[in-house]
Amino acid sequence: MVWHPCTQMQTLIEEPVEPILSADGPWLFGENGQKWFDGIASWWTCLLGHRHPAIVQALHDQLETLDHVMLAGFTHPSAVSLAESLVGLTGGALTHVSYASDGASALEIALKQSAQSWRNQGLPHKTRFVCLAGSYHGETLGALGVTDQAVFSEQYRSLLRAALVIDGPDNRRAHCVGVSPQEEAAQALERLEALLKKEGSTLAAFVCEPLMQGAGGMVMYHPDFLRGVRTLCDRYSIHWIADEIATGCGRTGTFFAVEQAEVWPDLLCLSKGITGGLLPLSLVLSSEAIYQVFLGDGVGRAFLHSHSFTGNPLACRAAVAMLDFLREENVLVHNIQRGHWIERALKPLQDSSGVANLRRLGMVFAFDCIEGSGRAKQIQVQAKKRGLLLRPIASTVYLMPPYLLNEETCHWLGETLTASVLETMT
Ligand SMILES: Cc1ncc(COP(=O)(O)O)c(C=O)c1O
């Protein structure tokens, strides 16, 4: 029997998991002829919808030549081509790519590269990390250490090396206390600087999701915060790790969210949508400065971290096809219009008494239920009846749909969510 993730298996007796037999575009098909719109792109992965023909074709082509080869001692065109494309997208600000599989394994690489690079420079005491309150960076032990979500980490407290935590910026709080998002960002930077001043000499890196904390509840904030993070990390000699596992690949409007702040981190993690959701792949882009300190005689200085499927050719080829498609079809430019269509269809929620903080960043649409997670659950149930799959985070209901939607589907999506909310309020 399958042990399902993120699930109390005891509840499956009353609420069994839904069998899905096939998928096409944004649609998932159940075993009794049901059809649901994948409103959160299967945990934010299927950016072009399911089984996108360009990626399926690329996988067929790859299978005709090379299925897998280990990346130590060998290389292959798909790994090289993907690394070159990604480095190009950073304009050369980041120069080297380390491959892994899931998001959490990318965080492990980034955390280890940061700490080891200090060690290689004769600073072995710089080993601690700082993260934002409410952060989520994955569930392996290293990633959990920089995750500030008790529900996931409390059970493993004694196994973890917990990071230092600061309150980050939140546009909702800014609105609540009547300050601008820029002022809110400035206040969070003051808190960060106070911590770095005190602890900087023992710190390896600050880690955050740029512009939005996703699993933390779609907490959006001003790009000024990232500009300030760059300055402070330089001032106090610590790395900045940008976790773009949720925000990357165009979700916030630009390919990398950090582009909106016009600054680059030292290490950047990508995963989820990078293969269009067809295969697991994650990666870390590293700066030239970090890469250089791993060079030298002997393996002691090298970054020995590896996984059996590091740089799997199928996964890399899917990612190359995904990047080609985004560029050739101008997907992110078309998303501007799609975002407006969905936003317009959600507008009636602004006047709904149970809804607070209706917000959007690129192709992320979210609001909070004033009455809490119980109401969010009711909305999820209503939406499913209407053919829309959601998965609220506590009291936050959100859409993170696949990108390739026409006007009619965008309206249907927004209107279906709106109707589901209003139904629960009557
Ligand atoms: C920002 C962020 N980082 C890391 C992860 C972990 O990724 P994975 O579940 O693929 O290990 C997630 C997953 O939701 C995430 O949203």
The ligand as an SDF file (V2000), in Angstrom:
LIG
                    3D

 16 16  0  0  0  0  0  0  0  0999 V2000
   10.3410   27.1770   -1.9190 C   0  0  0  0  0  0  0  0  0  0  0  0
   10.4710   25.6960   -1.8470 C   0  0  0  0  0  0  0  0  0  0  0  0
   11.6630   25.1690   -1.5980 N   0  0  0  0  0  0  0  0  0  0  0  0
   11.8530   23.8390   -1.5350 C   0  0  0  0  0  0  0  0  0  0  0  0
   10.7930   22.9850   -1.7080 C   0  0  0  0  0  0  0  0  0  0  0  0
   11.0200   21.5160   -1.6320 C   0  0  0  0  0  0  0  0  0  0  0  0
   10.8780   20.9130   -2.8830 O   0  0  0  0  0  0  0  0  0  0  0  0
   10.6080   19.3530   -2.9980 P   0  0  0  0  0  0  0  0  0  0  0  0
    9.2430   19.1210   -2.4350 O   0  0  0  0  0  0  0  0  0  0  0  0
   10.6720   19.0690   -4.4560 O   0  0  0  0  0  0  0  0  0  0  0  0
   11.6680   18.6640   -2.2210 O   0  0  0  0  0  0  0  0  0  0  0  0
    9.5290   23.4950   -1.9640 C   0  0  0  0  0  0  0  0  0  0  0  0
    8.3630   22.6080   -2.1300 C   0  0  0  0  0  0  0  0  0  0  0  0
    7.2320   23.0040   -2.1310 O   0  0  0  0  0  0  0  0  0  0  0  0
    9.3590   24.8880   -2.0350 C   0  0  0  0  0  0  0  0  0  0  0  0
    8.1570   25.4440   -2.2650 O   0  0  0  0  0  0  0  0  0  0  0  0
  1  2  1  0
  2  3  1  0
  2 15  2  0
  3  4  2  0
  4  5  1  0
  5  6  1  0
  5 12  2  0
  6  7  1  0
  7  8  1  0
  8  9  2  0
  8 10  1  0
  8 11  1  0
 12 13  1  0
 12 15  1  0
 13 14  2  0
 15 16  1  0
M  END
$$$$
